[in-house]
């Protein structure tokens, strides 16, 4: 299944047989992410990190109409690091066709001791 966060409803591709679940907004997409084989979503930090922490391949679609566009910076960096594939609405179809999602690198897990040790070092100096 592919989860997309645009439009609403399910459709099955007549070419691939792939089920595509689409929706505009959901307060929590955890269950959708967990059941997906691939997630196509906007390149917002919260969504991207939620998908990556679940270990799912992600195609980030950058909203290039935003002012001071943090989505571009985040998607380009995550793509450069090999964790996501990124596209814009205008390049989405071409990028999707050529993407090698099986070559994406797993996103590193969170190590809470790093922040704790940093704060301890600052507080003790």
C-alpha positions as CSV (number, residue, x, y, z in Angstrom):
1,X,0.0,0.0,0.0
2,X,1.1,3.5,-0.7
3,X,-0.1,6.3,1.6
4,X,-0.5,9.7,0.2
5,X,-1.6,12.7,2.3
6,X,-3.5,14.5,-0.5
7,X,-7.1,14.0,-1.6
8,X,-9.4,11.4,0.0
9,X,-10.2,7.7,-0.7
10,X,-8.6,4.5,-1.9
11,X,-7.9,3.6,-5.4
12,X,-6.2,0.6,-7.0
13,X,-3.8,1.2,-9.9
14,X,-4.9,-0.7,-13.0
15,X,-1.3,-0.9,-14.1
16,X,0.4,-2.1,-10.9
17,X,-2.5,-3.3,-8.8
18,X,-1.1,-1.1,-6.1
19,X,-3.6,0.1,-3.5
20,X,-3.2,3.9,-2.9
21,X,-4.8,5.4,0.2
22,X,-5.2,9.2,0.0
23,X,-6.5,11.7,2.6
24,X,-6.2,15.4,3.2
25,X,-5.6,15.4,6.9
26,X,-5.6,13.1,9.9
27,X,-4.6,14.0,13.4
28,X,-2.6,10.7,13.6
29,X,-1.3,8.8,10.6
30,X,0.7,6.2,12.7
31,X,-1.5,3.2,11.7
32,X,-1.5,4.3,8.1
33,X,2.3,4.5,8.1
34,X,2.7,1.2,9.8
35,X,0.6,-0.6,7.2
36,X,2.2,1.2,4.2
37,X,4.9,-0.2,2.0
38,X,5.8,3.3,0.8
39,X,4.7,6.7,2.0
40,X,4.4,9.7,-0.3
41,X,3.9,12.9,1.8
42,X,4.7,16.6,2.0
43,X,8.2,17.3,3.3
44,X,7.2,18.7,6.6
45,X,9.6,17.8,9.5
46,X,6.9,16.1,11.7
47,X,5.6,13.9,8.9
48,X,9.1,13.0,7.5
49,X,10.5,12.1,10.9
50,X,7.4,10.1,11.9
51,X,7.7,8.0,8.6
52,X,11.5,7.6,8.9
53,X,11.3,6.5,12.6
54,X,8.8,3.8,11.5
55,X,11.4,2.5,9.0
56,X,9.2,3.1,5.9
57,X,10.5,4.4,2.6
58,X,9.5,8.0,2.0
59,X,9.0,10.1,-1.1
60,X,8.9,13.7,0.1
61,X,7.0,16.1,-2.1
62,X,8.2,19.6,-1.5
63,X,5.6,22.3,-1.4
64,X,7.6,24.8,-3.5
65,X,4.9,27.5,-3.1
66,X,5.8,28.1,0.6
67,X,7.7,31.2,1.6
68,X,10.9,30.6,3.5
69,X,10.6,27.0,2.5
70,X,12.1,24.7,5.1
71,X,10.6,21.7,3.3
72,X,13.2,22.2,0.5
73,X,16.1,22.3,2.9
74,X,14.9,19.3,4.9
75,X,14.0,17.1,1.9
76,X,17.3,17.9,0.1
77,X,19.4,17.1,3.2
78,X,17.5,13.8,3.9
79,X,17.8,12.9,0.2
80,X,21.5,13.8,0.1
81,X,22.0,11.5,3.2
82,X,20.2,8.7,1.3
83,X,17.2,8.5,3.7
84,X,14.4,9.7,1.4
85,X,13.6,10.4,-2.3
86,X,12.4,13.9,-2.9
87,X,10.4,15.6,-5.6
88,X,8.2,18.6,-6.3
89,X,4.7,18.3,-7.6
90,X,6.0,18.9,-11.1
91,X,8.6,16.1,-10.9
92,X,6.7,13.6,-8.8
93,X,5.7,11.2,-11.6
94,X,9.2,11.1,-13.2
95,X,11.0,10.8,-9.8
96,X,8.5,8.0,-8.7
97,X,9.2,6.0,-11.9
98,X,13.0,6.2,-11.5
99,X,13.2,5.9,-7.7
100,X,15.1,3.0,-6.1
101,X,13.4,2.8,-2.7
102,X,15.1,-0.4,-1.8
103,X,18.4,1.5,-1.7
104,X,17.4,4.1,0.9
105,X,19.4,4.0,4.1
106,X,17.6,3.5,7.4
107,X,17.2,6.6,9.5
108,X,19.3,6.5,12.7
109,X,17.4,5.8,15.9
110,X,17.2,8.5,18.5
111,X,19.9,8.3,21.3
112,X,18.5,10.2,24.2
113,X,21.8,10.0,26.1
114,X,23.4,12.5,23.6
115,X,21.1,15.4,24.7
116,X,21.4,14.3,28.4
117,X,25.2,14.2,28.2
118,X,25.3,17.5,26.4
119,X,23.2,19.2,29.1
120,X,25.2,17.6,31.8
121,X,28.4,18.9,30.2
122,X,27.1,22.5,29.9
123,X,25.7,22.5,33.5
124,X,29.0,21.2,34.9
125,X,31.3,23.6,33.1
